[in-house]
Each structure stands twice: as structure tokens, then as C-alpha cells.
Amino acid sequence: MTGRLLDTCDALLLDLDGTVYRGGQAIPGVPAAIDAVRAEGVAVRFVTNNASRAPREVAEHLTAMGIDAEPDEISTSAQAGALVLAERLDPGREVLIVGSPALADEVRAVGLTPTDHAGPDTAAVVQGLAQDIAYPLLAEAAVALRAGALWVACNVDKTIPTERGLLPGNGALVAALRAATDLEPVVAGKPAAPLMEAAVKAAGAQSPLVVGDRLDTDIEGALAVGVPALFVMTGVDTPASLLAAEPHRRPTHIARNVAGVFRPAAELAVGPKDTWAVRDGRVSGDGDPLDLLRALCAAVWSGATRITAADDAADRALTALGITGREIG
């Protein structure tokens, strides 16, 4: 089997948390894989929905974990949000910042004027997560939005992973303003198109590949802009959630981690596999459980609703994937 997945692309658009690192630790094997990708002349772009940190800070965080990164290799939802504003507003217009100083800097960089209070000249509200956001600022945003200001959300992730578990994300605060105003924001970050489109452009890519661990942001975001997507098993989503994925959240390839890009593309592709047979929901054969998962995705996405083992090897593989005897969907 020939033709590595890496050979099909000219840039990797990498998600961060759950794909490149977990918390403050690089995922084993990923730094070496990224170095090897660069050594082959393939561009690397780090794409994050986190709007609270500047590209320089993101690059420093990656470098501290042993992952070489430069600020100009980072695409953030704050940058994408600022670009959305710049496309819709005249230069110099006033934008109320519900977010971090890094978000204000991005708004300033596109020629707009940040503010922290609503007034007659407030043309827009841009919202990104910051840990010190409090009621008074949300109240200012509500006043501006009810007066007709454009509303841009950098992302709508409901939660963020931390060492203490899942905490409220920007989407939770967006929900508060949605409830207060009965309005909907323009979304810049994954899975909406602006961030992915900006990352593809910044990478100068003609045939990019998105790599991520979340179906509802990374994979959906890739498919929204017509880019193939490699799902990695190092983060939030599980084999069960993968099988239950809706059509707009189904990756083209599945790997254990980022280093999978050096494996044959056909091996990683969702579809039937020689080592496993899936007939009428019954599984038989023997081999890598991830190969079985790729075959199961093809079967379930084509209409199978129940998966059972026909032999001991299949039972062990299904158990390893956590989906034995399950109703799917």
C-alpha cells in the first residue's frame, strides 16, 4: 500500500488542544512528527479557536512544550473575527471588545477603534473568551446590540478543557447575550468558514489537510470549506461519537495521532478494510481496531444501526473501541 496521506497535501492545518497538546503537555510523538512534516517541505499552520492569546503567546506556549512555532504560523479566531469586522465596517469605526487585550489588538490592527462601553458611535461588538469578563461588560454589549451594532463571535465553543475539567467557553457567554437580545452573532471561528479560509490563505495552500480531534469544530470546519479532514484519537471525541456523527461532521481519514500523516492515505481512509468484514452489522476478522473503526464508519454512515461481534477477535476489537453491542445513532 503506497501513497502517504502527507503526499496528498501541501499544508497541515493543525488544531491545538487535543491534537498537538493536552493542557501543558505535548502529545507524545507529535513534536517529532511536526518536525518531520516541515523537513519534507509541507507547511504547518496552527489553527485555534482560542481568542484570548496573541499569536506570539501561542507560539511561545508551543515552543515551551518542544514544538517549534513562529507567530506567523498561528491563525486564531481573534484574527478571523477582526477580519470579519474589517470586511463589514469602514476604517476607524468603533468596536466594543468583549474579550482579551489580544482581541483588542487584532481589532486595532485592521484599522478599527476598540472601546469598552456602548455609545452612539459603537458600530459593532466582537466577543471572545477572557477569564475576567464580568456582568458590566456584557451589559454594555447588550446595549450596543439592541441599538443595532453588528455582533461577531470569535467562536461558540460551549466549554474549554482545563486541568480542572471542562469550564465555560465563549459559547456560554455568547448564549447569555443571545438570551438577552434575541439576536444571533456572525461566527468567525471553527466550524464557521472565516477562520479556516484565513488559515488556508495564510499557509498559501492549494491542497491543505485539516487535522483535529473535535467533530463539531475541527472536522465540521474543514468540510465547511471543502478541505479533507484527518480525525485523531487524542482528544475529546470517541469512536462512539464518530460513528454517530452527522454527515457534515464526518472525517475523510482516521489516525491515532498526528504522526498518522506518514501512513498510506488508503489505509487511513474511511471505508472497507481487508482485515475486517462488516455484513448486516455483524463484524468478523482480525486486525487493528482502528482499521475496524474505519470500516465501521463506512457501514454505519451507509445505514447500519447495530454492530455485533461474530467472533472473539471482533469482540475484543469492539470492546477496545467501546462500541460492542451498541445501538448506533
Order of alpha helices (4+ residues) and beta strands (2+ residues): beta-beta-beta-alpha-beta-alpha-beta-alpha-beta-alpha-beta-beta-alpha-beta-beta-beta-alpha-beta-alpha-beta-alpha-beta-alpha-beta-alpha-beta-beta-alpha-beta-alpha
